[in-house]
Amino acid sequence: MAERPRSGGPVRVTAAGTRQPSLTDVAGVAGVSHMTVSRVINGTGPVRPETRARVLAAIEELGYRPNSAARALVTGRTGTLGVVALESNLYGPASTLYGIENAAREAGYAITISSVSRPGRSSIADAVENLRRQAVEGIIVIAPHVSAGRALEAAPADFPVVAVGGGETAPVPVISVDQRDGARRATEHLLALGHRTVWHVAGPEDWLEARDRELGWRETLERHGVPAPRVIRGDWSSRSGYEAGRSLAKEPKLDAVFAGNDQMALGLLRAFAEAGVSVPRDVRVAGFDDVPEAAYFTPPLTTVRQDFIEVGRRTFGLLTQRMDGGDRHARALVVPELIVRESTGPR
């Protein structure tokens, strides 16, 4: 026989016998009206603290779970946020998504993800519209590409949208890691070790982060009156770093390289080892991202760490502000950290 609440009313039972308590059941156990329980669950009216405590205790005792659809009708809130994400297994975009999911979960929100294979204007606009049809309360667009940043120009003005990345001119609130500052830190570190100049293996030109890291590297060299060597372009992969390393190993005056990400730095280390170029004795190498494996490269890699948990927290904060009518042009930067390891160690 199924349990009964203290009021004597029936508890709903499924065909399989699984107990599914209702709002009325909670009211019976707490000794209050169902309207009072509704106010506690939805936050729609004043309730005395001692009454609220009884209701919450009854919810815990019965294992009651509010009907999200019904609650949305009452509050106008679904407890769900949308994320437009690039289909990518690269460390940066994947870690950004994780940071956002972590922040939303801690705040009691669910996440619905709409993935795009090509970050163009129409694909992002379609993804945003798809999420709006699912009644999300706000949308985060992870926009690391130049084209994704431009696509934000079509973001709906009447709906809360924020971007991670997206560039300085995006017409929505933007959160990003200060990529230029991170590149500056890596380049300054190498110059401080006495190197005449620092070579750079850059990421793809259509990535905003690659552009900012290259700019930070170039500005730092200019500030020190150091000529900038030619940029070698990669595609974020270890393979492209390896090809860059094979080319750089032939440079007679090479003694310091800043790689645009850790995967390309890994390829550099392999190419240098094959060419008989010792790191750090002959060449010092720094990367960007601080992937979990960076500390286990040979040698362990000096790199720039991005705090993706903080990125997620700040992104969620900007979105909730926007949902409450906040500034549509807010900007926030997360400061990166230089992690020094043996790849730039003593010779």
PyMOL commands that set and color helices and strands:
alter all, ss='L'
color gray80, all
select helices_A, chain A and resi 23-30+34-42+49-62+68-75+91-106+121-133+146-154+179-192+208-223+238-248+262-274+294-296+308-323+342-344
alter helices_A, ss='H'
color red, helices_A
select strands_A, chain A and resi 80-86+110-116+139-143+161-165+174-177+199-202+232-233+256-259+284-286+303-305+331-334+337-339
alter strands_A, ss='S'
color yellow, strands_A
deselect
rebuild
show_as cartoon
